[in-house]
């Protein structure tokens, strides 16, 4: 799992509040079934996405 850490813990908690109130929404590029994890990984490595790549379990 890859991610980016930015800001303080307090800032992170404030962002979570905005999500919970429906004021922020993640940008979903594509949802892959777990069986297609290799394809999702390749897309991420080649930077062909804008937004989140989601694996459905």
C-alpha positions as CSV (number, residue, x, y, z in Angstrom):
1,X,0.0,0.0,0.0
2,X,1.4,3.4,-1.0
3,X,0.4,6.8,0.3
4,X,1.6,10.3,1.0
5,X,1.9,11.8,4.5
6,X,1.5,15.6,4.6
7,X,0.6,17.9,7.4
8,X,0.2,17.4,11.1
9,X,-2.0,15.0,13.0
10,X,-4.3,17.8,13.8
11,X,-4.7,18.8,10.2
12,X,-5.4,15.2,9.3
13,X,-8.2,15.1,11.9
14,X,-9.7,18.3,10.5
15,X,-9.7,16.8,7.0
16,X,-11.4,13.7,8.3
17,X,-14.1,15.9,9.7
18,X,-14.7,17.5,6.3
19,X,-15.0,14.0,4.7
20,X,-17.5,12.9,7.4
21,X,-19.6,16.0,6.7
22,X,-19.6,15.3,3.0
23,X,-17.6,18.4,2.2
24,X,-14.7,16.5,0.6
25,X,-14.8,13.6,-1.7
26,X,-11.9,11.5,-3.0
27,X,-11.3,11.4,-6.8
28,X,-11.6,7.7,-7.9
29,X,-9.8,7.0,-11.1
30,X,-10.8,3.3,-11.4
31,X,-12.0,0.4,-9.3
32,X,-10.4,-3.0,-10.0
33,X,-11.5,-6.4,-8.8
34,X,-8.8,-7.9,-6.6
35,X,-8.1,-10.5,-9.2
36,X,-6.8,-7.7,-11.5
37,X,-4.3,-6.3,-8.9
38,X,-1.4,-6.7,-11.3
39,X,-3.1,-4.5,-13.8
40,X,-3.9,-1.9,-11.2
41,X,-0.3,-1.9,-10.0
42,X,1.0,-1.4,-13.5
43,X,-1.3,1.5,-14.1
44,X,-0.1,3.1,-10.9
45,X,3.6,2.5,-11.7
46,X,3.2,4.0,-15.2
47,X,1.4,7.1,-13.7
48,X,-1.5,6.7,-16.0
49,X,-4.0,7.7,-13.4
50,X,-5.5,10.8,-11.8
51,X,-7.0,10.1,-8.5
52,X,-7.2,6.9,-6.4
53,X,-6.9,3.4,-7.7
54,X,-9.2,1.2,-5.7
55,X,-9.1,-2.6,-5.2
56,X,-12.4,-4.3,-4.5
57,X,-12.0,-7.2,-2.0
